[in-house]
Amino acid sequence: MRFSTTCLALLLLLGCADPCADVTGPATVVLGGSNLAGDTFEPFDDGADRPLIEGPQIGMHIWLDVRTTGLCPTTASVDRRVVVDATDEIIDVQRGPVRFDMDAELGTFRIAAPFTMFLCPSSIPVVGERLRFMVRVEDGEGRAAAAEKAFVAVCTTGDCGICTST
């Protein structure tokens, strides 16, 4: 027996729950990091050291992971940036739609893959400096939440020379 594409799509649609149907409560954003595999959410402590990670193309970055509640994950867009904490000088900015997946806790969603926030090379030395993540998530219904966390970029492996000079 063969199904038409329309029938198959309707069958799949009816079998899947709408993740936005149960969105309730206040919109929240929690910032964290991730292990190298990207499979573990690690909440950030404000002002904590965060290790720089060598990327495949010379640069260095820090993983940024995001959890939300009270927002529709299928229509969410994320504005994320890293700034110098004392001056708000921008080091990295990324924005746009992002895929969220259901997290372990009911009504909580986590980005499908941690963001790679590039810190260097940059015109701003970052090693040992107090920096800040600034994240704002907004869904298609206009619900939004934001979070900020300060951190100190530390060099634990590799050559961090590109991160210490201008």
C-alpha positions as CSV (number, residue, x, y, z in Angstrom):
1,M,0.0,0.0,0.0
2,R,1.4,3.4,-0.9
3,F,0.7,6.7,0.8
4,S,0.7,10.0,-0.9
5,T,3.2,12.6,0.3
6,T,0.3,14.7,1.7
7,C,-1.2,11.7,3.6
8,L,2.2,10.8,5.1
9,A,2.9,14.4,6.1
10,L,-0.6,14.6,7.8
11,L,0.0,11.3,9.6
12,L,3.4,12.5,10.9
13,L,1.9,15.8,11.9
14,L,-0.9,14.2,13.9
15,G,1.5,12.0,15.7
16,C,3.7,14.8,16.9
17,A,2.8,17.1,19.7
18,D,3.2,20.9,19.3
19,P,6.0,21.9,21.6
20,C,4.6,25.5,21.8
21,A,1.1,24.3,23.0
22,D,2.3,23.9,26.5
23,V,4.4,27.0,26.8
24,T,3.5,28.6,30.2
25,G,5.1,30.6,32.9
26,P,7.7,33.3,32.7
27,A,10.3,33.2,30.0
28,T,13.7,32.4,31.3
29,V,17.2,31.9,30.0
30,V,20.0,30.0,31.8
31,L,23.5,30.2,30.4
32,G,26.1,27.5,30.6
33,G,28.9,25.8,28.9
34,S,29.4,22.3,27.6
35,N,32.0,19.6,27.6
36,L,34.0,19.0,24.4
37,A,31.4,16.5,23.1
38,G,28.6,19.1,23.6
39,D,26.4,16.6,25.4
40,T,26.5,18.0,29.0
41,F,25.0,21.3,30.1
42,E,27.2,22.9,32.7
43,P,25.6,26.0,34.3
44,F,28.0,29.0,34.6
45,D,28.9,30.5,38.0
46,D,29.1,34.3,37.6
47,G,32.7,35.4,37.3
48,A,34.2,31.9,37.0
49,D,37.2,30.9,34.9
50,R,36.3,29.4,31.5
51,P,39.0,27.6,29.5
52,L,39.8,28.7,26.0
53,I,39.4,25.9,23.4
54,E,41.6,25.6,20.3
55,G,39.5,25.6,17.1
56,P,40.4,23.8,13.9
57,Q,41.4,27.0,12.1
58,I,43.9,28.7,14.6
59,G,41.3,30.7,16.6
60,M,40.2,30.0,20.2
61,H,36.7,30.0,21.6
62,I,34.5,29.1,24.5
63,W,31.4,26.9,24.3
64,L,28.1,28.7,25.2
65,D,25.0,26.6,26.0
66,V,21.5,28.0,26.5
67,R,18.4,26.6,28.2
68,T,15.0,28.3,28.1
69,T,11.5,28.0,29.6
70,G,8.4,29.9,28.7
71,L,9.4,30.4,25.1
72,C,8.3,28.6,21.9
73,P,11.4,26.7,20.7
74,T,10.3,26.3,17.1
75,T,10.2,30.0,16.5
76,A,13.1,31.2,18.8
77,S,15.8,33.5,17.7
78,V,18.9,34.1,19.8
79,D,21.1,37.2,20.0
80,R,24.4,36.3,21.7
81,R,27.5,38.3,22.3
82,V,30.7,38.4,24.3
83,V,31.8,41.8,25.6
84,V,34.6,43.2,27.8
85,D,32.8,43.4,31.2
86,A,34.2,46.8,32.2
87,T,33.6,48.6,28.8
88,D,31.0,46.6,26.9
89,E,33.5,46.5,24.0
90,I,32.2,43.8,21.7
91,I,34.4,40.7,21.0
92,D,31.9,38.5,19.2
93,V,28.3,38.9,18.1
94,Q,26.0,36.2,16.6
95,R,22.3,36.3,16.0
96,G,19.6,34.4,14.2
97,P,17.2,31.5,14.5
98,V,18.4,28.5,16.4
99,R,17.1,24.9,16.8
100,F,16.1,24.0,20.4
101,D,15.4,20.5,21.6
102,M,13.4,19.3,24.5
103,D,15.6,19.1,27.6
104,A,15.3,16.5,30.4
105,E,12.9,18.7,32.5
106,L,9.4,19.1,31.2
107,G,8.9,22.5,29.6
108,T,12.6,23.2,29.3
109,F,14.4,23.5,26.0
110,R,18.1,23.5,25.2
111,I,19.9,24.6,22.0
112,A,20.6,21.6,19.8
113,A,24.3,22.3,19.8
114,P,26.4,24.6,21.9
115,F,27.5,27.9,20.3
116,T,31.1,28.4,19.5
117,M,31.8,32.0,20.8
118,F,35.0,33.1,19.1
119,L,37.3,35.1,21.3
120,C,40.6,35.3,19.4
121,P,42.4,36.2,17.4
122,S,41.0,39.6,18.3
123,S,42.2,43.2,18.6
124,I,41.3,42.9,22.3
125,P,43.5,40.7,24.5
126,V,41.2,38.3,26.4
127,V,43.4,35.9,28.5
128,G,42.9,36.7,32.2
129,E,40.3,39.4,31.3
130,R,36.8,39.6,32.8
131,L,34.4,39.2,29.9
132,R,30.6,38.8,29.8
133,F,28.2,36.7,27.9
134,M,25.0,38.6,26.9
135,V,22.1,36.5,25.5
136,R,18.6,37.4,24.5
137,V,16.1,34.8,23.2
138,E,12.8,35.9,21.6
139,D,10.1,33.7,20.1
140,G,7.7,34.4,17.3
141,E,5.0,35.4,19.8
142,G,7.2,38.2,21.1
143,R,8.0,36.5,24.4
144,A,11.6,37.2,25.4
145,A,14.1,36.6,28.1
146,A,17.7,37.6,28.6
147,A,20.7,36.6,30.7
148,E,24.2,37.8,31.4
149,K,27.2,36.0,33.0
150,A,30.6,37.4,33.6
151,F,33.6,35.0,33.2
152,V,37.4,35.1,32.9
153,A,39.0,33.5,29.8
154,V,41.9,31.3,30.8
155,C,44.5,29.4,28.8
156,T,44.8,25.9,29.9
157,T,46.1,24.2,26.8
158,G,47.7,25.1,23.5
159,D,49.3,28.3,22.4
160,C,47.2,31.2,23.6
161,G,49.6,33.9,22.3
162,I,47.0,35.0,19.7
163,C,44.7,35.8,22.7
164,T,47.1,37.9,24.7
165,S,48.3,40.6,22.3
166,T,46.8,43.0,19.9
